[in-house]
Amino acid sequence: DKLAAQAAEAEALNAALAGLSGKLAAQIEVVAELQAEGEARAEAAAATEAALEEQVAALTAMLTKANEDHTAALQAALSEQVTALSEQAAQAVADLDASTRECQTLTVKVGEQQLQVDVSKQVSKQLNDV
């Protein structure tokens, strides 16, 4: 009778152990699934980080190129303005030279006319004196 009770108790313990083993196996399965999910998330995060790094590199290259293009365009525009201003300055100098020559010519003509007037006055005075 005692043996039967011990056998029943052992059977109950075995059943409880089997139940605990089943629960442990289920928990191990959940842990494995969570690990797999974590690894998948880690891989996705790494892929996202790599993609972001590529995008940053591409954007940096685009900004650098745009900045270089903009700088080149500004330099070309400034060069054109400097050339235009240089041409205007050269024209202004040429105009000033022409005006100076014209003034000199007019001064000479005025001098000649004054000389003629002086000579005419002198001749007129001499004729009046005679």
Backbone as a printed PyTorch tensor [residue, N CA C, xyz], in Angstrom:
tensor([[[  0.8190,  -1.1830,   0.0000],
         [  0.0000,   0.0000,   0.0000],
         [  0.8660,   1.2520,   0.0000]],

        [[  1.9250,   1.1850,   0.7750],
         [  2.8570,   2.2970,   0.8330],
         [  3.5500,   2.4690,  -0.4920]],

        [[  3.8500,   1.4000,  -1.0920],
         [  4.5280,   1.4140,  -2.3810],
         [  3.6170,   2.0140,  -3.4370]],

        [[  2.3360,   1.6890,  -3.3690],
         [  1.3740,   2.2240,  -4.3300],
         [  1.2430,   3.7150,  -4.1310]],

        [[  1.2810,   4.1740,  -2.8560],
         [  1.1930,   5.6100,  -2.5850],
         [  2.4150,   6.3170,  -3.1060]],

        [[  3.5630,   5.7270,  -2.9350],
         [  4.8040,   6.3300,  -3.4420],
         [  4.7990,   6.3430,  -4.9620]],

        [[  4.2690,   5.2780,  -5.5580],
         [  4.1990,   5.2110,  -7.0180],
         [  3.2410,   6.2730,  -7.5120]],

        [[  2.1250,   6.4840,  -6.8100],
         [  1.1550,   7.5070,  -7.2120],
         [  1.7800,   8.8870,  -7.0460]],

        [[  2.5020,   9.0430,  -5.9540],
         [  3.1780,  10.3410,  -5.7320],
         [  4.2370,  10.5720,  -6.7930]],

        [[  4.9770,   9.5550,  -7.1550],
         [  6.0170,   9.6730,  -8.1940],
         [  5.3610,   9.9830,  -9.5240]],

        [[  4.2050,   9.3400,  -9.7600],
         [  3.5030,   9.6010, -11.0140],
         [  3.0210,  11.0410, -11.0490]],

        [[  2.5230,  11.5450,  -9.9360],
         [  2.0480,  12.9260,  -9.8530],
         [  3.2170,  13.8840, -10.0540]],

        [[  4.3570,  13.5500,  -9.4200],
         [  5.5570,  14.3700,  -9.5880],
         [  6.0240,  14.3570, -11.0410]],

        [[  5.9740,  13.1900, -11.6680],
         [  6.3610,  13.0860, -13.0810],
         [  5.4210,  13.9210, -13.9540]],

        [[  4.1180,  13.8750, -13.6310],
         [  3.1460,  14.6570, -14.4070],
         [  3.4250,  16.1360, -14.2150]],

        [[  3.7070,  16.5510, -12.9620],
         [  4.0130,  17.9600, -12.6780],
         [  5.2990,  18.3590, -13.3970]],

        [[  6.2790,  17.4570, -13.3560],
         [  7.5520,  17.7160, -14.0360],
         [  7.3440,  17.8300, -15.5270]],

        [[  6.5030,  16.9840, -16.0900],
         [  6.2120,  17.0460, -17.5190],
         [  5.5320,  18.3600, -17.8470]],

        [[  4.6090,  18.8030, -16.9570],
         [  3.9420,  20.0990, -17.1620],
         [  4.9340,  21.2440, -17.1160]],

        [[  5.8330,  21.1860, -16.1190],
         [  6.8650,  22.2320, -16.0050],
         [  7.8040,  22.1880, -17.2020]],

        [[  8.1260,  20.9920, -17.6690],
         [  8.9970,  20.8610, -18.8410],
         [  8.3230,  21.4780, -20.0600]],

        [[  7.0150,  21.2650, -20.1920],
         [  6.2680,  21.8440, -21.3130],
         [  6.2670,  23.3670, -21.2400]],

        [[  6.0300,  23.8940, -20.0060],
         [  6.0510,  25.3490, -19.8260],
         [  7.4320,  25.9160, -20.1320]],

        [[  8.4660,  25.2070, -19.6510],
         [  9.8360,  25.6550, -19.8990],
         [ 10.1440,  25.6360, -21.3840]],

        [[  9.6960,  24.6170, -22.0800],
         [  9.9150,  24.5310, -23.5330],
         [  9.1990,  25.6690, -24.2360]],

        [[  7.9730,  25.9940, -23.7830],
         [  7.2220,  27.1040, -24.3850],
         [  7.9450,  28.4210, -24.1290]],

        [[  8.4620,  28.5920, -22.9040],
         [  9.1870,  29.8210, -22.5910],
         [ 10.4840,  29.9160, -23.3890]],

        [[ 11.1490,  28.7790, -23.5500],
         [ 12.3730,  28.7660, -24.3590],
         [ 12.0480,  29.1430, -25.7930]],

        [[ 10.9090,  28.6580, -26.2800],
         [ 10.4810,  28.9940, -27.6420],
         [ 10.1870,  30.4890, -27.7540]],

        [[  9.5170,  31.0560, -26.7340],
         [  9.2220,  32.5050, -26.7400],
         [ 10.5270,  33.2990, -26.7170]],

        [[ 11.4680,  32.8600, -25.8640],
         [ 12.7630,  33.5440, -25.7780],
         [ 13.4770,  33.4750, -27.1230]],

        [[ 13.4380,  32.3330, -27.7810],
         [ 14.0800,  32.1790, -29.0930],
         [ 13.4280,  33.1050, -30.1160]],

        [[ 12.0900,  33.1840, -30.0670],
         [ 11.3830,  34.0860, -30.9910],
         [ 11.7710,  35.5380, -30.7220]],

        [[ 11.8480,  35.9100, -29.4320],
         [ 12.2300,  37.2740, -29.0730],
         [ 13.6710,  37.5770, -29.5190]],

        [[ 14.5460,  36.5980, -29.3740],
         [ 15.9230,  36.7810, -29.8170],
         [ 15.9700,  36.9750, -31.3340]],

        [[ 15.2150,  36.1440, -32.0490],
         [ 15.1830,  36.2650, -33.5090],
         [ 14.6290,  37.6270, -33.9160]],

        [[ 13.5650,  38.0490, -33.2240],
         [ 12.9650,  39.3600, -33.5180],
         [ 13.9690,  40.4790, -33.2170]],

        [[ 14.6950,  40.3530, -32.1080],
         [ 15.7190,  41.3530, -31.7430],
         [ 16.8260,  41.4120, -32.7760]],

        [[ 17.2560,  40.2280, -33.2330],
         [ 18.3040,  40.1840, -34.2540],
         [ 17.8150,  40.8150, -35.5600]],

        [[ 16.5590,  40.5240, -35.9190],
         [ 15.9930,  41.1070, -37.1380],
         [ 15.9230,  42.6300, -37.0060]],

        [[ 15.5170,  43.1140, -35.8400],
         [ 15.4580,  44.5620, -35.6100],
         [ 16.8480,  45.1760, -35.6690]],

        [[ 17.8200,  44.4810, -35.0980],
         [ 19.1970,  44.9800, -35.1200],
         [ 19.7040,  45.0660, -36.5650]],

        [[ 19.3960,  44.0330, -37.3550],
         [ 19.8030,  44.0520, -38.7720],
         [ 19.1090,  45.1820, -39.5150]],

        [[ 17.8090,  45.3680, -39.2410],
         [ 17.0590,  46.4530, -39.8870],
         [ 17.6320,  47.8030, -39.4820]],

        [[ 17.9900,  47.9560, -38.2030],
         [ 18.5710,  49.2080, -37.7310],
         [ 19.9170,  49.4620, -38.4070]],

        [[ 20.7070,  48.4120, -38.5510],
         [ 22.0100,  48.5530, -39.2200],
         [ 21.8190,  48.9400, -40.6840]],

        [[ 20.8510,  48.3110, -41.3350],
         [ 20.5750,  48.6420, -42.7430],
         [ 20.0820,  50.0810, -42.8600]],

        [[ 19.2190,  50.4950, -41.9310],
         [ 18.7180,  51.8770, -41.9350],
         [ 19.8620,  52.8540, -41.7090]],

        [[ 20.7380,  52.5370, -40.7800],
         [ 21.8910,  53.4080, -40.5100],
         [ 22.7900,  53.5140, -41.7440]],

        [[ 23.0270,  52.3920, -42.4100],
         [ 23.8540,  52.4110, -43.6180],
         [ 23.1900,  53.2380, -44.7110]],

        [[ 21.8760,  53.0810, -44.8660],
         [ 21.1500,  53.8640, -45.8740],
         [ 21.2110,  55.3520, -45.5530]],

        [[ 21.0520,  55.6900, -44.2880],
         [ 21.1320,  57.0970, -43.8760],
         [ 22.5250,  57.6630, -44.1280]],

        [[ 23.5440,  56.8830, -43.8420],
         [ 24.9160,  57.3300, -44.0990],
         [ 25.1250,  57.5820, -45.5900]],

        [[ 24.5700,  56.6990, -46.4360],
         [ 24.6710,  56.8970, -47.8840],
         [ 23.9380,  58.1670, -48.3060]],

        [[ 22.7540,  58.3890, -47.7240],
         [ 21.9790,  59.5870, -48.0590],
         [ 22.7200,  60.8470, -47.6240]],

        [[ 23.3180,  60.8060, -46.4450],
         [ 24.0860,  61.9590, -45.9660],
         [ 25.2660,  62.2260, -46.8980]],

        [[ 25.9470,  61.1700, -47.3030],
         [ 27.0820,  61.3400, -48.2150],
         [ 26.6170,  61.9160, -49.5550]],

        [[ 25.4960,  61.4100, -50.0650],
         [ 24.9720,  61.9110, -51.3370],
         [ 24.5500,  63.3710, -51.2190]],

        [[ 23.8550,  63.7040, -50.1320],
         [ 23.4380,  65.0960, -49.9260],
         [ 24.6390,  66.0160, -49.7550]],

        [[ 25.6410,  65.5460, -49.0430],
         [ 26.8550,  66.3460, -48.8670],
         [ 27.5200,  66.5970, -50.2150]],

        [[ 27.5860,  65.5620, -51.0400],
         [ 28.1720,  65.7250, -52.3740],
         [ 27.3520,  66.7010, -53.2110]],

        [[ 26.0150,  66.5820, -53.1380],
         [ 25.1510,  67.4870, -53.9040],
         [ 25.3300,  68.9330, -53.4440]],

        [[ 25.3710,  69.1370, -52.1230],
         [ 25.5460,  70.4880, -51.5990],
         [ 26.9040,  71.0590, -51.9790]],

        [[ 27.9190,  70.2250, -51.9230],
         [ 29.2560,  70.6730, -52.3080],
         [ 29.2720,  71.0830, -53.7750]],

        [[ 28.6680,  70.2490, -54.6320],
         [ 28.6160,  70.5510, -56.0680],
         [ 27.8100,  71.8270, -56.3180]],

        [[ 26.6640,  71.9470, -55.6460],
         [ 25.8300,  73.1450, -55.8140],
         [ 26.5870,  74.3860, -55.3590]],

        [[ 27.3130,  74.2590, -54.2580],
         [ 28.0940,  75.3910, -53.7550],
         [ 29.1880,  75.7660, -54.7460]],

        [[ 29.8630,  74.7630, -55.3030],
         [ 30.9030,  75.0260, -56.2990],
         [ 30.3100,  75.6780, -57.5340]],

        [[ 29.1630,  75.1610, -57.9950],
         [ 28.5060,  75.7370, -59.1750],
         [ 28.0810,  77.1740, -58.9160]],

        [[ 27.5080,  77.3970, -57.7210],
         [ 27.0520,  78.7490, -57.3680],
         [ 28.2390,  79.7030, -57.2930]],

        [[ 29.3340,  79.2360, -56.6880],
         [ 30.5330,  80.0570, -56.5810],
         [ 31.0820,  80.3730, -57.9640]],

        [[ 31.1070,  79.3800, -58.8390],
         [ 31.5930,  79.6020, -60.2070],
         [ 30.7040,  80.5990, -60.9410]],

        [[ 29.3830,  80.4790, -60.7550],
         [ 28.4630,  81.4090, -61.4130],
         [ 28.6680,  82.8290, -60.8880]],

        [[ 28.8480,  82.9520, -59.5680],
         [ 29.0990,  84.2750, -58.9910],
         [ 30.4110,  84.8570, -59.5050]],

        [[ 31.4390,  84.0200, -59.5930],
         [ 32.7200,  84.4920, -60.0970],
         [ 32.6030,  84.9430, -61.5510]],

        [[ 31.8500,  84.1930, -62.3510],
         [ 31.6560,  84.5740, -63.7500],
         [ 30.8980,  85.8880, -63.8440]],

        [[ 29.8490,  86.0410, -63.0350],
         [ 29.0630,  87.2830, -63.0500],
         [ 29.9190,  88.4650, -62.6080]],

        [[ 30.7060,  88.2660, -61.5580],
         [ 31.5850,  89.3400, -61.0970],
         [ 32.6300,  89.6770, -62.1440]],

        [[ 33.1510,  88.6690, -62.7970],
         [ 34.1400,  88.8960, -63.8540],
         [ 33.5280,  89.7150, -64.9790]],

        [[ 32.2890,  89.3780, -65.3570],
         [ 31.6090,  90.1440, -66.4050],
         [ 31.3990,  91.5910, -65.9730]],

        [[ 31.0150,  91.7800, -64.7110],
         [ 30.8080,  93.1430, -64.2110],
         [ 32.1140,  93.9330, -64.1980]],

        [[ 33.1850,  93.2830, -63.7690],
         [ 34.4890,  93.9480, -63.7520],
         [ 34.8990,  94.3210, -65.1710]],

        [[ 34.6710,  93.4100, -66.1100],
         [ 35.0070,  93.6960, -67.5170],
         [ 34.1860,  94.8720, -68.0210]],

        [[ 32.8800,  94.8740, -67.7290],
         [ 32.0070,  95.9620, -68.1760],
         [ 32.4520,  97.2860, -67.5600]],

        [[ 32.7750,  97.2670, -66.2660],
         [ 33.2220,  98.5000, -65.6090],
         [ 34.5620,  98.9660, -66.1720]],

        [[ 35.4410,  98.0390, -66.4760],
         [ 36.7280,  98.4010, -67.0790],
         [ 36.5140,  99.0420, -68.4450]],

        [[ 35.5950,  98.4780, -69.2300],
         [ 35.2960,  99.0530, -70.5410],
         [ 34.6860, 100.4440, -70.3860]],

        [[ 33.7870, 100.6020, -69.4050],
         [ 33.1800, 101.9210, -69.1670],
         [ 34.2450, 102.9290, -68.7390]],

        [[ 35.1570, 102.4930, -67.8770],
         [ 36.2270, 103.3810, -67.4180],
         [ 37.1240, 103.7720, -68.5890]],

        [[ 37.4510, 102.8110, -69.4400],
         [ 38.2860, 103.1070, -70.6120],
         [ 37.5700, 104.0940, -71.5320]],

        [[ 36.2680, 103.9070, -71.7200],
         [ 35.4920, 104.8270, -72.5640],
         [ 35.4610, 106.2150, -71.9340]],

        [[ 35.2980, 106.2670, -70.6030],
         [ 35.2770, 107.5650, -69.9160],
         [ 36.6110, 108.2760, -70.0720]],

        [[ 37.7070, 107.5300, -69.9840],
         [ 39.0380, 108.1240, -70.1740],
         [ 39.1890, 108.6250, -71.6110]],

        [[ 38.7210, 107.8160, -72.5640],
         [ 38.7950, 108.2320, -73.9720],
         [ 37.9520, 109.4820, -74.2090]],

        [[ 36.7490, 109.5140, -73.6180],
         [ 35.8910, 110.6980, -73.7490],
         [ 36.5500, 111.9200, -73.1230]],

        [[ 37.1780, 111.7330, -71.9700],
         [ 37.8610, 112.8350, -71.3000],
         [ 39.0260, 113.3410, -72.1530]],

        [[ 39.7830, 112.4150, -72.7440],
         [ 40.8850, 112.8120, -73.6350],
         [ 40.3590, 113.6050, -74.8190]],

        [[ 39.2580, 113.1240, -75.4020],
         [ 38.6720, 113.8220, -76.5530],
         [ 38.1950, 115.2090, -76.1280]],

        [[ 37.5590, 115.3110, -74.9710],
         [ 37.0920, 116.6100, -74.4740],
         [ 38.2640, 117.5390, -74.2080]],

        [[ 39.3470, 116.9890, -73.6680],
         [ 40.5440, 117.7990, -73.4000],
         [ 41.1290, 118.3320, -74.7010]],

        [[ 41.2120, 117.4740, -75.7110],
         [ 41.7320, 117.9130, -77.0240],
         [ 40.8250, 118.9820, -77.6270]],

        [[ 39.5150, 118.7860, -77.4910],
         [ 38.5610, 119.7520, -78.0270],
         [ 38.7130, 121.0960, -77.3060]],

        [[ 38.8760, 121.0470, -75.9910],
         [ 39.0790, 122.2880, -75.2240],
         [ 40.3700, 122.9750, -75.6540]],

        [[ 41.4190, 122.1710, -75.8650],
         [ 42.6870, 122.7600, -76.3060],
         [ 42.5210, 123.4140, -77.6770]],

        [[ 41.7980, 122.7240, -78.5680],
         [ 41.5620, 123.2850, -79.9070],
         [ 40.7720, 124.5770, -79.8010]],

        [[ 39.7160, 124.5660, -78.9800],
         [ 38.9130, 125.7800, -78.7950],
         [ 39.7310, 126.8990, -78.1710]],

        [[ 40.5940, 126.5450, -77.2450],
         [ 41.4550, 127.5550, -76.6190],
         [ 42.3660, 128.1910, -77.6520]],

        [[ 42.9220, 127.3520, -78.5090],
         [ 43.7910, 127.8730, -79.5800],
         [ 42.9920, 128.7810, -80.5080]],

        [[ 41.7800, 128.3660, -80.8900],
         [ 40.9410, 129.1750, -81.7820],
         [ 40.5810, 130.5100, -81.1350]],

        [[ 40.1970, 130.4330, -79.8260],
         [ 39.8840, 131.6730, -79.1140],
         [ 41.1120, 132.5710, -79.0800]],

        [[ 42.2670, 131.9750, -78.8510],
         [ 43.5250, 132.7550, -78.8440],
         [ 43.7780, 133.3960, -80.1910]],

        [[ 43.5490, 132.6200, -81.2580],
         [ 43.7520, 133.1610, -82.6080],
         [ 42.7800, 134.3030, -82.8710]],

        [[ 41.5270, 134.1250, -82.4700],
         [ 40.5350, 135.1820, -82.6870],
         [ 40.8970, 136.4240, -81.8760]],

        [[ 41.3600, 136.2160, -80.6630],
         [ 41.7630, 137.3640, -79.8310],
         [ 42.9310, 138.0820, -80.4820]],

        [[ 43.8410, 137.3210, -81.0400],
         [ 44.9900, 137.9130, -81.7310],
         [ 44.5210, 138.7200, -82.9330]],

        [[ 43.5560, 138.1510, -83.6690],
         [ 43.0190, 138.8780, -84.8280],
         [ 42.3410, 140.1770, -84.3890]],

        [[ 41.5820, 140.0830, -83.2820],
         [ 40.9210, 141.2900, -82.7670],
         [ 41.9740, 142.3140, -82.3550]],

        [[ 43.0150, 141.8490, -81.6750],
         [ 44.0760, 142.7620, -81.2490],
         [ 44.7620, 143.3870, -82.4420]],

        [[ 45.0390, 142.5790, -83.4620],
         [ 45.6850, 143.0910, -84.6890],
         [ 44.7580, 144.0820, -85.3720]],

        [[ 43.4600, 143.7590, -85.4400],
         [ 42.4880, 144.6590, -86.0750],
         [ 42.4300, 145.9770, -85.3190]],

        [[ 42.4340, 145.9050, -83.9960],
         [ 42.4200, 147.1290, -83.2080],
         [ 43.6800, 147.9430, -83.4580]],

        [[ 44.7910, 147.2700, -83.5240],
         [ 46.0680, 147.9370, -83.7380],
         [ 46.0690, 148.6050, -85.1100]],

        [[ 45.5980, 147.8780, -86.1270],
         [ 45.5720, 148.4230, -87.4790],
         [ 44.6000, 149.6060, -87.5090]],

        [[ 43.4900, 149.4410, -86.8880],
         [ 42.4830, 150.5000, -86.8590],
         [ 43.0410, 151.7330, -86.1690]],

        [[ 43.7620, 151.5510, -85.0850],
         [ 44.3600, 152.6640, -84.3510],
         [ 45.4030, 153.3600, -85.1830]],

        [[ 46.1920, 152.5670, -85.8890],
         [ 47.2300, 153.1610, -86.7300],
         [ 46.5980, 153.9350, -87.8840]],

        [[ 45.5040, 153.3930, -88.4270],
         [ 44.8280, 154.1090, -89.5250],
         [ 44.2020, 155.4000, -89.0020]],

        [[ 43.6680, 155.3320, -87.8010],
         [ 43.0980, 156.5430, -87.2230],
         [ 44.1540, 157.5810, -86.9130]],

        [[ 45.3320, 157.1020, -86.5570],
         [ 46.4290, 158.0080, -86.2440],
         [ 46.9490, 158.6730, -87.4960]],

        [[ 46.7820, 158.0970, -88.6270],
         [ 47.3030, 158.6470, -89.8730],
         [ 46.4230, 159.6860, -90.4170]]])
